[in-house]
Amino acid sequence: MTMLAARPQLHLTPIAAQEPRAAERQPAPQEAIEIDSTRLLQGQRELRIRHGNEYYRLRHTRNDKLILTK
């Protein structure tokens, strides 16, 4: 009778079940980051936003609307 070496037991956790570190956590795709427009505009009526090589204008109108233009 031959003796077989005992194999170590591996306890694997599926990747989806592992909890990421706090610094690695990002909002799920369906979640949106919310920021108040007054905080974003900081008392100004207009804000320039750079997106890649393009610039956009976010304007707060007299009718209390926000307009984003390229």
Protein Blocks (a to p, Z undefined) as FASTA:
>chain_A
ZZdddddddddddfklpccdfklpccdfkbccdddfklmnnopabdcddehjaccddddd
fkopacddZZ
